[in-house]
Each structure stands twice: as structure tokens, then as C-alpha cells.
Amino acid sequence: MKNFLLVVAAIVLGFIAIASLGGIIGIAIGAAIAYYSVKSFSKATSLPGKLGWGIVGLIGLSIALGNFPAIIGIGAIALLYYGYKEWKKDKQDDYHSSNTQDSFHNFEREWNELSKKH
């Protein structure tokens, strides 16, 4: 039942991420414009240059803030990533724990057989 609920949650999170993909791209473009304008603003020496790059930075910031609901999509992608990582870790732990239990069990069985012979 737990695995079924995890799969259903992953499917729902996947749909949320896909539906938010346009907004995520919008945030990325706005953040890139804002970042580039801040770097150019700091390099500009004249007042018109600083004013122009400041306006471009505000435009980039407004693009990024206009797509703010896509943060839910970014959160869904993050949850999918960490959930996948935990699921793989649990599978590996189960594999290693079952092998170590079998190894010790086999060792004890062999030891008991050797002890009986002597």
C-alpha cells in the first residue's frame, strides 16, 4: 500500500511539474536577465548606462516575479528528486541487509556443522 501511495504521489508531482514548466522557464529567463543586468550595472561607469541597466534589471525581476507560482513546480521537482533518492537508498539498504543476514546465517550453520564433526 505504501508503494502504491508513493507511486500515485510521484505521478501527481510529475503532472504538477509538467504543468509548471512554462512558468519555470519564465523564472529562469527573468533571473538570467536580472543577473546579467546586475553584473552590467556594476561595470557601467556612466549615469545613463547605470540607469539603463537598472531598468533592464527591474524588467528581469518583474518577469521572474510574474512567474512566481512556478515555485510550486520547482518544489514538486525537488520532492520528486529527493523521493527518488530515498527510494533508491531504501532499496539498496534492503539488498545489503538481506545479504548480510544470509551471510551470518550461513556462517552459523556451517560453524555448527563443523562443531558437530569434531
N, C-alpha and C positions, 0 to 999 in steps of 0.2 A: 504494500500500500504506500509505503514511504517513497519507493522509487517511482511509482505512478504519479504521486503528487509532485515530485521533483521534475519529472518529465513535462507534466502539464504546466508547471511554473516556468520552465525553460521555454516552452512554446509561447506562452503569453508574453514573457520578456522579449523573446525574439520578434514577435509582432510589434511590440511597443518600439523596439529599436529600429525596425524597418520603417515604421510609420514616422519616426522622428528623424529619419536620415536626411531629409531636406533641410530641416532646422539645424542639424548638427553641421552640415556643410556650410550653412549660413553663419553659424557661430565661428567656424574655422576661418572663413573668409574675412569676417569682421575683425576677428582677433589678429589676423595677419596684417590687415590694413592698419589697425591701431598700433601694432608693434612696429611696423615699418615706419609709420609716421612719427612715433616717439623717437626712434633712432635718428631719423632725418631731422626732427625738431632739435635734437641736441647738437647735431652737426651744423645746423644753419647758423649763419652769423648775422644776417640782416633781419630787420624787423618784419618786412613783408614775407620773407621766407619762413620765419617762425610763425607768423600769423597764418600763412597758407598751410603749413604742416599741422598746426593746431586745429584748423578747421577739418583737414583730412582725418586727423585723429578722432575728432568728435563724430565725424561721419562713420568711421570704422567702429567706434564704440556704440553708436546708436544701432548699427547693423547687428552687432553682437547682442546687444540688449533686446533688440526686437525679436530675436530668435531664442530668447531665454527659456521658453517652455521646452526646448530641446534638451535642457539639462536632465529632464526625466529620461529621455532616450539614452543619454550618456550614463546615467545611473543604472539603467537597465543593462547596458553593455557591460558595465563594471560588475554588476551582480552575476551576469552570465559567466564572465571570466573567472571570478572568484569561486562561483559554484562549480564550474568545470574543474578548476584546480583542486578543490576539496574532494570532489567526487573521484578524481584520479588518484589522489593521495589515499583515500579510504580503500580503493580497490587494491592499491599496492600494499597497504598495511595488512589487508586481509590475506593477500597472497603470501607475504612474508611470515605472518603469524601462523598460518596453516602449515607452512613448510617447517618452521622451527618446532612446532608441536609434534609433527610427524617425525622429525629427526630425533627428538628426545624420546619419543615413544619407541621408535625403532631401536635406539641405543639401549634403552632399558630392557627391551625384550631380548636383544642379543646378549646383553650382560647377564640376564637371568639364565639364559640357555648355557652360557659359558660357566656360570657358577654351579649349575646343576651337574655338569660333566666332571667337575673336579671335586 
